[in-house]
Amino acid sequence: MFIIGTVVVLYHKTDNIRIILAAILPIILLVFVVISDANEQSIKTYLIEMQGWPHFVAGAILGMSIIEIGNIVSRKLEPVSVALYCLYLSLIGMFLLFCIMTTAIQDIHTLLFVLVIAGGLHAIFRGIPGFNETSY
């Protein structure tokens, strides 16, 4: 919901079609990744083998980068940087959808937990991208 909400807010602030294209592109990519990796499931195997601290670190980096990059982009609102941020958010969303589709979601629960906690705490201290607290 955060990913979709952020894309919608940024689109309404800029009215730039690049944002919609950047959000849709990973969905198209997901179709080809699922088809090409259907029998081997190499990504799922890699996620299963990578346990513990790498998931913790990756989740923290992803969670904080979502908020920090969003804050930087929302201050400038340049069309290309906003579209790239939406592409980044959409790629994370498609990665989660891919993990659900391949049943690898159980193997990355630590990454997802830390992503949510680190991103939430970072948003509390740094603010939510695209929103100005002084206007409320």
SVG drawing of the C-alpha trace seen along z (x, -y; Angstrom):
<svg xmlns="http://www.w3.org/2000/svg" viewBox="-4 -25 29 52">
<polyline fill="none" stroke="black" stroke-width="0.4" points="0.0,0.0 2.9,-2.4 4.4,-1.8 1.1,-2.4 0.3,-5.4 3.6,-7.0 3.4,-6.6 0.0,-8.1 1.0,-11.1 4.1,-11.8 2.1,-11.5 -0.5,-14.0 2.3,-16.4 4.1,-16.3 1.5,-15.1 4.3,-13.3 3.6,-10.2 7.2,-9.0 6.1,-8.0 3.4,-5.7 5.8,-4.1 8.4,-3.6 5.8,-2.0 4.5,0.4 7.9,1.4 8.8,3.9 5.4,5.6 6.4,6.4 9.8,7.5 8.2,9.8 6.4,11.8 9.7,12.5 11.6,13.4 8.9,15.8 8.8,17.5 12.6,17.8 13.2,18.9 10.1,21.3 12.0,24.6 15.3,23.6 14.1,21.2 17.6,20.0 16.5,16.8 14.5,18.8 17.4,21.1 19.7,18.1 17.2,16.6 16.9,19.8 20.7,20.2 21.2,16.6 20.0,16.7 20.4,14.5 22.5,11.4 22.5,10.8 18.7,10.6 18.9,8.3 21.3,5.9 19.5,6.0 16.2,5.2 17.6,2.3 19.3,0.8 16.1,1.2 13.8,-0.2 15.9,-3.3 16.7,-3.9 13.0,-3.9 12.4,-6.8 15.6,-8.7 15.6,-8.6 11.9,-9.6 12.6,-12.6 15.4,-13.8 13.3,-13.3 10.2,-14.9 12.1,-18.1 13.3,-18.5 10.4,-17.0 12.5,-16.7 10.7,-14.5 13.6,-12.0 14.5,-11.6 10.8,-11.1 10.4,-8.5 13.5,-6.7 12.3,-6.6 9.0,-5.2 10.9,-2.6 12.8,-1.7 9.6,-1.4 8.0,0.7 11.0,3.0 10.8,3.7 7.1,4.4 7.6,6.7 10.4,8.5 7.9,9.1 5.3,10.3 7.8,12.6 8.7,14.1 5.0,14.7 4.5,16.4 7.5,18.7 6.7,19.4 10.1,17.9 8.3,15.4 8.8,17.7 12.5,17.7 12.9,13.9 10.6,13.1 13.6,11.6 14.4,9.2 10.7,8.1 10.4,7.6 13.6,5.5 12.5,3.6 9.2,2.6 10.7,1.7 13.7,-0.2 11.6,-2.0 9.0,-2.9 11.4,-4.2 13.3,-6.1 10.0,-7.7 9.2,-8.7 12.5,-10.5 13.0,-11.8 9.4,-12.3 7.3,-10.5 8.3,-11.2 6.0,-13.6 4.3,-15.1 5.0,-18.4 4.1,-18.4 3.9,-22.2 0.9,-22.3 -1.3,-20.3"/>
</svg>
